[in-house]
């Protein structure tokens, strides 16, 4: 079933659910921990977003330049993107541990991230199945 629109809807829904989980968890933290997170991860957020945007643009540029639209190119780019995101999650996890952030928040952060990754995987599945 090749339905990119359905995959996109799953991905967007997962993003909202993941953000909701994370926002709810961050509200339970004290102001000091919230400030530590904001300060400790501010540069990472910008760099991470720029990396994802560059990666997606690179995918479309490569696809147009090579005229290769086969599932192999999509699969390789999808796997590299997921690896990039997982490394970013590992970085944030380590950073949160070093900042001594409450374990409940860290667990909710990981749950939020997992939900978002499931949405991304659903998108890949529906877009190329």
ABEGO torsion letter per residue (X at the ends): XBBAAAAAAAAAAAAAAAAAAAAAAAAABBAAAAAAAAAAAAAAAAAAAAAAAAAAAAAAAAAAAAGBABAAAAAAAAAAAAAAAAAAAAAAAAAAAAAGBBAAAAAAAAAAAAAAAAAAAAAAAAAAX
